[in-house]
Amino acid sequence: MSFPKNEANRNQFSLEFNRRQFLKGVGFIGAGAGAVLAEHVLNSGTSAQAAETLTNPTIAQTVTPSLENQSGGIPRRPLGSTGVEVSAIGLGGASLGQASSLQEAMQIAHEAIDNGITFMDNAWEYNNHRSEEWMGQALQGRRDQVFLMTKVCTHGRDRNVAMQQLEESLRRLRTDYVDLWQIHEVIYYNDPEQIFRANGVIEALDQAKQQGKVRFVGFTGHKDPAMHLEMLSHDYPFDTVQMPINCFDANFQSFQQQVLPEVNRRGMAAIGMKSLSGGGEAVKQGIITPQEAIRYSMSLPIATLVSGIDSPNVLRQNLAIARSFQPMEPQEMQALADRVVQYATDGRFELFKSSKKYDADEGRMQHGFPPQTQMPS
């Protein structure tokens, strides 16, 4: 199924994916009855997200305690089918580059590593390259203690641009290879087509692996589950897929419902992000607590949760949550999703899905949008 370009066909594309995922979820009640129920719900004006919530197949696929570290340390989990294990919570590169100083960023990174966090997130474009530069300095003498990821930010440009960005990332990170290289922000409707075109960035992933500069590859995005599914429909052997995972997502353009089951079915590693739903507004307004938000996300079948940490205090808070982690029971997860449904279904706490508020400047400019700094406040 190729991704359509006009709005009407895109809506039909998303509806058909929703219908297929819903039918998978109701399989246990029988294919015939499930089909009738799906058609009734999807054609009656009820949202696809609400339809999927009736059965919630993904919530049932929670992480079992047997997969978790019972020693009180940071849990480790398999990174899909790679044969590698990573910490169940990771250090976000975007927020690391927003620490008050290089010294504080290095303190955060060192304390994270000392306390069992191995997964390090980053991207070529974060904070005008400061995130990679600071992480590179922090990892001197500690590179072998971490699983290092960064992202390529071609946003439609060709293989040569991607390879040049990789060389720049390696130089700033002060390493000769990264463990994981992901295509950043697949969020524009022509992105899958541009990524898989001749001489596109997908060819750079292959080249980088062949040259030994990259061990594993994946892609990220936060906009529309249908774009992730279109990327997966090309059957490229991605190792990882990064997506928003939080208790609001369950009821609004849901990656948890539509993408996560498919990623796990293919043996790829799901990487969660935006557990506090972007800027953490729901926490600031007292609707959820950081403990609820992070525990919910970690209870889903993901390999790791990239966590935004810009200060030692936030790091210590998140370390405490991860150390004491026990997976939520499905009923507990459902109760939290139900509790926040009134805030979830209009997308107010996931503006990264419905607006350009969280879209990075590099991609905005490549697609003809002004950078954030030129937008009215």
C-alpha positions in Angstrom: 0.0 0.0 0.0 1.7 3.2 -1.1 1.2 6.5 0.8 -1.2 8.9 -1.0 -0.4 12.5 -1.6 -3.8 14.2 -1.4 -5.7 14.7 1.8 -8.8 12.7 1.0 -6.8 9.7 0.0 -4.6 10.1 3.0 -7.6 9.9 5.3 -8.8 6.8 3.5 -5.3 5.3 3.9 -5.3 5.9 7.6 -8.9 4.6 8.0 -7.9 1.3 6.2 -4.9 0.9 8.5 -7.0 1.6 11.5 -9.5 -1.0 10.3 -6.8 -3.6 9.8 -5.3 -3.0 13.3 -8.8 -3.1 14.9 -9.5 -6.4 13.2 -6.2 -7.8 14.6 -7.2 -6.6 18.0 -10.7 -8.2 18.0 -9.4 -11.5 16.6 -10.1 -13.3 19.9 -13.9 -12.8 19.6 -14.0 -14.3 16.1 -13.2 -12.9 12.7 -16.9 -12.6 11.6 -18.0 -10.9 14.7 -14.9 -8.7 14.8 -15.5 -7.6 11.2 -19.1 -6.6 11.9 -18.1 -4.7 15.0 -15.2 -3.0 13.3 -17.4 -1.9 10.4 -20.1 -0.7 12.8 -17.7 1.3 14.9 -15.6 2.8 12.1 -18.6 3.7 9.9 -20.7 5.2 12.8 -18.5 8.3 13.2 -16.6 6.9 16.2 -12.9 7.6 16.0 -10.6 4.8 15.1 -8.7 5.4 18.3 -11.8 4.9 20.3 -12.6 1.7 18.4 -9.2 0.3 19.1 -9.5 1.2 22.8 -12.5 -1.1 23.1 -10.2 -4.1 22.9 -6.8 -2.5 23.6 -4.6 -5.3 22.2 -1.4 -3.4 22.8 -2.1 -2.7 26.5 -2.4 -6.4 26.9 1.1 -6.8 25.6 2.8 -5.3 28.6 6.4 -6.1 29.8 6.4 -9.0 32.1 8.4 -8.8 35.4 10.6 -11.7 34.2 12.1 -9.4 31.6 13.1 -6.8 34.2 16.2 -6.5 36.4 15.1 -7.5 39.9 18.2 -6.3 41.6 17.1 -2.7 42.0 19.3 -1.4 39.2 18.3 0.0 35.8 16.5 -2.8 33.9 18.0 -4.0 30.7 16.1 -5.2 27.7 16.8 -6.8 24.3 17.1 -4.3 21.4 14.8 -6.2 19.1 16.6 -9.0 17.2 20.0 -7.4 17.3 21.4 -9.5 20.1 22.2 -6.4 22.1 20.8 -5.4 25.5 20.3 -1.7 26.5 19.0 0.1 29.5 15.2 0.4 29.6 15.6 4.1 30.0 17.9 6.3 27.9 19.5 9.7 28.0 17.9 12.1 25.5 20.4 14.2 23.5 18.1 17.1 22.7 17.7 17.9 26.4 21.3 17.2 27.3 22.2 20.0 24.9 19.9 22.3 26.9 21.7 21.8 30.2 23.0 25.0 31.8 26.6 24.4 30.8 29.0 21.8 29.3 30.1 21.0 32.8 26.6 20.2 33.9 25.9 18.2 30.7 29.1 16.1 31.4 28.0 15.6 35.0 24.5 14.4 33.8 26.1 11.9 31.3 28.6 10.6 33.8 26.1 10.1 36.5 23.7 8.4 34.1 26.4 6.0 33.0 27.6 5.3 36.6 24.0 4.4 37.5 23.4 2.0 34.7 22.0 4.0 31.8 23.6 2.7 28.6 21.4 4.1 25.8 22.5 7.5 24.5 20.3 9.3 22.1 21.3 12.2 19.8 20.9 13.8 16.4 23.0 15.6 13.9 20.8 18.8 14.2 20.1 19.0 18.0 20.8 22.4 19.4 22.8 23.4 16.3 25.1 20.5 16.9 25.9 21.3 20.5 24.2 18.1 21.8 26.6 15.9 19.8 29.6 18.0 20.8 28.8 17.9 24.5 28.0 14.2 24.5 31.2 13.5 22.6 33.2 15.3 25.3 31.3 13.5 28.0 32.0 10.1 26.5 35.7 10.4 26.4 37.1 7.4 28.1 33.6 5.9 28.5 32.6 5.2 24.9 32.7 1.4 25.5 30.3 1.7 28.3 27.4 3.0 26.2 25.2 2.2 23.2 25.5 5.3 21.2 22.8 6.5 18.8 22.5 9.5 16.6 20.2 10.5 13.7 20.8 11.6 10.2 18.8 14.7 9.2 18.7 14.8 5.4 15.0 15.6 5.2 14.7 14.7 1.6 18.3 15.3 0.5 20.5 12.7 -1.0 22.9 9.9 0.1 25.9 12.2 -0.2 24.5 14.7 2.2 23.7 11.8 4.6 27.2 10.5 4.5 28.7 13.9 5.1 26.4 14.3 8.1 27.6 11.0 9.4 31.2 12.1 9.2 30.3 15.3 11.1 28.4 13.4 13.8 31.3 11.0 14.3 33.8 13.8 14.6 31.6 15.7 17.1 30.9 12.5 19.1 34.6 11.7 19.0 34.1 8.1 17.9 34.7 6.1 14.7 31.3 4.4 14.7 27.8 4.7 16.2 25.9 1.7 17.4 22.6 3.0 15.9 22.0 5.5 13.1 18.4 6.5 12.6 16.6 8.6 10.0 15.3 11.6 11.9 11.7 13.0 11.8 9.8 11.1 9.2 6.9 13.6 9.6 6.2 15.0 6.1 3.8 13.1 3.8 6.4 12.8 1.0 9.2 11.7 3.4 8.9 7.9 2.7 9.0 8.5 -1.0 12.1 10.7 -0.6 13.8 8.3 1.7 13.4 5.3 -0.6 14.1 7.1 -3.9 17.3 6.3 -5.9 20.3 7.9 -4.2 18.2 8.6 -1.2 19.1 8.3 2.5 18.2 4.7 2.6 21.3 4.0 0.4 23.4 5.8 3.0 22.3 3.5 5.7 23.5 0.5 3.6 26.8 2.3 2.8 27.5 3.2 6.4 26.9 -0.4 7.6 29.2 -1.7 4.8 31.9 0.7 5.9 31.6 -0.4 9.5 30.7 3.1 10.7 27.2 2.1 11.8 26.1 -1.2 13.5 22.3 -0.9 13.3 19.8 1.4 11.6 16.3 2.7 12.1 14.0 5.7 11.7 12.0 8.0 13.9 9.0 10.2 13.7 6.2 11.8 15.9 3.5 12.9 13.5 1.2 10.3 12.0 1.2 6.5 12.6 0.3 6.0 8.9 3.8 7.4 7.9 5.5 4.8 10.1 3.4 2.1 8.6 4.3 3.3 5.1 8.0 3.2 6.0 7.5 -0.4 7.2 5.6 -1.4 4.1 8.9 -1.1 2.1 10.1 -4.1 4.0 13.5 -2.6 4.6 15.4 -4.5 7.4 15.3 -1.7 10.0 16.6 -2.7 13.4 14.7 0.0 15.3 11.7 2.3 15.1 11.3 5.3 17.4 7.9 6.7 18.2 5.9 8.6 20.8 4.8 6.4 23.6 2.6 7.8 26.4 -0.7 7.5 28.1 -2.3 10.2 25.9 -1.2 8.5 22.7 -3.5 5.5 23.4 -6.5 7.6 22.5 -5.2 10.0 19.8 -3.6 9.0 16.4 -2.1 6.2 18.3 1.4 4.8 17.7 0.8 2.4 20.6 -2.2 0.9 18.9 -1.2 1.1 15.2 2.6 0.9 15.0 3.9 -0.8 18.1 2.3 -4.2 17.4 3.7 -4.3 13.9 7.2 -3.3 15.0 7.2 -6.1 17.5 5.8 -8.6 15.0 8.7 -7.9 12.7 11.3 -8.4 15.5 12.4 -4.8 15.4 13.1 -2.8 18.5 10.6 -0.1 19.5 12.2 3.0 21.0 9.8 5.1 23.0 9.9 8.9 23.4 7.8 11.8 24.6 6.6 9.9 27.7 5.7 13.3 29.2 3.9 14.2 26.0 6.4 16.7 24.6 6.9 19.7 26.9 5.5 18.0 30.0 2.5 20.3 30.1 0.3 17.5 31.5 2.7 17.1 34.4 2.9 20.9 35.0 -0.9 21.0 35.1 -1.1 18.2 37.6 -3.0 15.8 35.3 -0.4 13.1 35.5 2.8 12.6 37.6 6.2 11.9 36.1 6.1 8.5 37.8 2.8 7.5 36.2 3.9 8.8 32.8 7.3 7.0 32.7 6.0 3.8 34.3 3.2 3.6 31.8 5.5 4.0 28.8 8.1 1.5 30.2 5.3 -1.0 30.8 4.7 -1.3 27.0 6.8 -3.7 24.9 9.6 -1.2 24.0 13.3 -1.8 24.2 14.1 1.6 25.8 12.5 4.9 26.6 14.4 8.0 25.6 14.0 10.4 28.5 14.4 14.2 28.4 17.0 15.1 31.1 18.4 18.6 31.3 19.5 18.7 34.9 20.9 16.4 37.6 17.6 16.7 39.6 15.6 15.3 36.6 18.2 12.6 36.1 17.9 11.5 39.7 14.1 11.6 39.6 14.1 9.3 36.5 16.7 7.0 37.9 14.6 6.4 40.9 11.6 5.7 38.8 13.6 3.2 36.7 15.2 1.5 39.6 11.9 0.9 41.3 10.1 0.0 38.1 7.4 -2.7 38.2 5.3 -3.1 35.0 1.8 -1.8 35.3 -0.9 -4.5 35.0 -3.1 -4.1 31.9 -6.0 -3.0 34.0 -3.9 -0.3 35.6 -2.7 0.9 32.2 -6.3 1.0 30.9 -7.5 2.9 34.0 -4.8 5.6 33.4 -5.6 5.8 29.7 -9.3 6.2 30.6 -8.6 8.8 33.3 -6.9 11.1 30.8 -9.1 10.4 27.8 -10.8 13.7 28.0 -7.4 15.4 27.6 -6.2 13.0 25.0 -8.8 12.9 22.2 -8.3 16.5 21.1 -4.5 16.2 21.0 -3.9 19.2 23.3 -0.9 17.5 25.0 0.4 15.9 21.8 0.8 19.0 19.6 3.8 17.3 17.9 1.2 15.2 16.1 -1.2 18.0 15.0 1.0 21.1 14.7 4.5 22.2 13.7 5.3 23.2 17.3 7.9 20.5 17.8 9.2 20.0 14.3 12.9 20.7 13.9 14.2 23.6 11.9 16.3 21.5 9.5 13.2 19.6 8.3 11.1 22.7 8.3 13.5 24.6 6.0 13.9 21.7 3.6 10.1 21.6 3.2 9.7 25.3 2.8 8.6 26.3 6.3 10.3 29.0 8.3 12.4 28.0 11.2 11.0 28.2 14.7 12.8 31.4 15.5 10.9 33.2 12.7 7.5 32.0 14.0 5.3 34.4 16.0 5.3 33.6 19.7 
